[in-house]
């Protein structure tokens, strides 16, 4: 059976040096595997433009390289959304491989993802599942806290990121969802794409340090959680109701001890009862706000990526062959 020729989608923000090394290594790995690919780079309005000589070299496995320039910086997830919309809008019929430009998503693993995608018949998305990370301890601690919060609020464990390969039919579904505008991997889970998780190790950056700081990392995590906003609100509402029931039971217990037993109780019964009633009122208010938020959010017009992406699309530039 002939191998598929994927379209590789890579968001880039200033990291042209690492991206150049990545393209060379991809060319080597795909050539060794007797495969070919085409590459679409998404220039996320980088202050540092791609150098003139960037991607001008002659590649053997990479058939073509183009750069999709954005009008403004949208950040990683929305840049991916615009790239997917462009491919869907151009009737792209080949599978779409998504990876980062810095080297942490390895070319060798991209071949593994593609092999498994073909083994599964080309209709099931394959996402990289990180089994080992290469970041420092502070990042790992923050990532652990994020995963814990995500699991508590959504009930869904965090197991995958952007590194993946999806069928064009799956991309055509995702670009119609507002969830994609916030977080690609979370949107794939939220809209129940057929997917398979392939264990991989995270590689090391080719050059420099990540441009993501603490604020951007927190924003990234909250964006993933926001995709499941309705689920989060319902789970918090259940927690509020449970706490309310416990407070009512505690209040009944205090009143019962005061009125129907001979146990010596100090004169703080009224104070405790008042505090419990105040907490109940606050919980009832919180529950009302959550319900109002859930109902009102369903009537708010959302961004539909396929409809709106051209607002952010500047032009397409051909580089390399």
TAFEN-V800318 format. One record per residue. N is the residue number from 0. RES is the residue in one small letter. PSI is psi in whole degrees, -180 to 180 (NA if undefined). Layout:
((N,RES,PSI) (N,RES,PSI))
This chain:
((0,x,134) (1,x,141) (2,x,149) (3,x,151) (4,x,100) (5,x,158) (6,x,121) (7,x,123) (8,x,120) (9,x,114) (10,x,137) (11,x,132) (12,x,97) (13,x,-19) (14,x,54) (15,x,-32) (16,x,-48) (17,x,-40) (18,x,-38) (19,x,-43) (20,x,-41) (21,x,-44) (22,x,-41) (23,x,-44) (24,x,-37) (25,x,-43) (26,x,-43) (27,x,-47) (28,x,-43) (29,x,-35) (30,x,-43) (31,x,-29) (32,x,7) (33,x,44) (34,x,164) (35,x,164) (36,x,161) (37,x,154) (38,x,132) (39,x,115) (40,x,137) (41,x,106) (42,x,104) (43,x,57) (44,x,50) (45,x,131) (46,x,-32) (47,x,108) (48,x,159) (49,x,131) (50,x,155) (51,x,-38) (52,x,-3) (53,x,129) (54,x,24) (55,x,-12) (56,x,167) (57,x,122) (58,x,157) (59,x,-37) (60,x,-28) (61,x,116) (62,x,-35) (63,x,155) (64,x,129) (65,x,153) (66,x,121) (67,x,111) (68,x,133) (69,x,152) (70,x,-36) (71,x,163) (72,x,123) (73,x,-10) (74,x,169) (75,x,-54) (76,x,-43) (77,x,-28) (78,x,-42) (79,x,-41) (80,x,-44) (81,x,-41) (82,x,-44) (83,x,-42) (84,x,-41) (85,x,-44) (86,x,-41) (87,x,-42) (88,x,-28) (89,x,14) (90,x,41) (91,x,126) (92,x,-6) (93,x,157) (94,x,153) (95,x,120) (96,x,127) (97,x,129) (98,x,164) (99,x,164) (100,x,-8) (101,x,-9) (102,x,-10) (103,x,-26) (104,x,115) (105,x,145) (106,x,-36) (107,x,-40) (108,x,-28) (109,x,-35) (110,x,-41) (111,x,-43) (112,x,-44) (113,x,-40) (114,x,-46) (115,x,-37) (116,x,-44) (117,x,-39) (118,x,-32) (119,x,5) (120,x,5) (121,x,10) (122,x,-6) (123,x,126) (124,x,147) (125,x,121) (126,x,143) (127,x,131) (128,x,117) (129,x,121) (130,x,-15) (131,x,135) (132,x,159) (133,x,6) (134,x,173) (135,x,174) (136,x,-35) (137,x,-40) (138,x,-42) (139,x,-39) (140,x,-47) (141,x,-40) (142,x,-38) (143,x,-44) (144,x,-40) (145,x,-45) (146,x,-39) (147,x,-46) (148,x,-41) (149,x,-44) (150,x,-42) (151,x,-45) (152,x,-32) (153,x,-22) (154,x,9) (155,x,125) (156,x,147) (157,x,117) (158,x,-9) (159,x,162) (160,x,-143) (161,x,-29) (162,x,110) (163,x,170) (164,x,131) (165,x,156) (166,x,151) (167,x,-31) (168,x,-34) (169,x,-39) (170,x,-39) (171,x,-29) (172,x,-44) (173,x,-38) (174,x,-7) (175,x,0) (176,x,137) (177,x,-23) (178,x,-36) (179,x,-30) (180,x,-22) (181,x,-43) (182,x,121) (183,x,-55) (184,x,-41) (185,x,-37) (186,x,-39) (187,x,-40) (188,x,-45) (189,x,-37) (190,x,16) (191,x,47) (192,x,141) (193,x,120) (194,x,159) (195,x,138) (196,x,124) (197,x,117) (198,x,132) (199,x,163) (200,x,141) (201,x,133) (202,x,-171) (203,x,148) (204,x,143) (205,x,-42) (206,x,146) (207,x,-164) (208,x,161) (209,x,144) (210,x,-5) (211,x,125) (212,x,-174) (213,x,-42) (214,x,-46) (215,x,-33) (216,x,-42) (217,x,-43) (218,x,-41) (219,x,-44) (220,x,-43) (221,x,-33) (222,x,-40) (223,x,-43) (224,x,-35) (225,x,-25) (226,x,-31) (227,x,34) (228,x,-45) (229,x,-42) (230,x,-42) (231,x,-46) (232,x,-44) (233,x,-42) (234,x,-40) (235,x,-40) (236,x,-41) (237,x,-41) (238,x,-41) (239,x,-44) (240,x,-41) (241,x,-45) (242,x,-38) (243,x,-42) (244,x,-42) (245,x,-38) (246,x,-40) (247,x,-43) (248,x,-41) (249,x,-41) (250,x,-44) (251,x,-37) (252,x,-43) (253,x,-45) (254,x,-42) (255,x,-45) (256,x,-35) (257,x,-40) (258,x,-30) (259,x,9) (260,x,165) (261,x,10) (262,x,137) (263,x,114) (264,x,131) (265,x,175) (266,x,22) (267,x,11) (268,x,-46) (269,x,-37) (270,x,-46) (271,x,-43) (272,x,-41) (273,x,-42) (274,x,-41) (275,x,-41) (276,x,-37) (277,x,-43) (278,x,-39) (279,x,-41) (280,x,-40) (281,x,-40) (282,x,-40) (283,x,-39) (284,x,-44) (285,x,-43) (286,x,-42) (287,x,-41) (288,x,-42) (289,x,-44) (290,x,-43) (291,x,-43) (292,x,-44) (293,x,-45) (294,x,-42) (295,x,-34) (296,x,-25) (297,x,-17) (298,x,2) (299,x,132) (300,x,133) (301,x,164) (302,x,129) (303,x,108) (304,x,-47) (305,x,-31) (306,x,-35) (307,x,-8) (308,x,-27) (309,x,-17) (310,x,-27) (311,x,-8) (312,x,127) (313,x,-71) (314,x,166) (315,x,130) (316,x,133) (317,x,130) (318,x,136) (319,x,168) (320,x,NA))
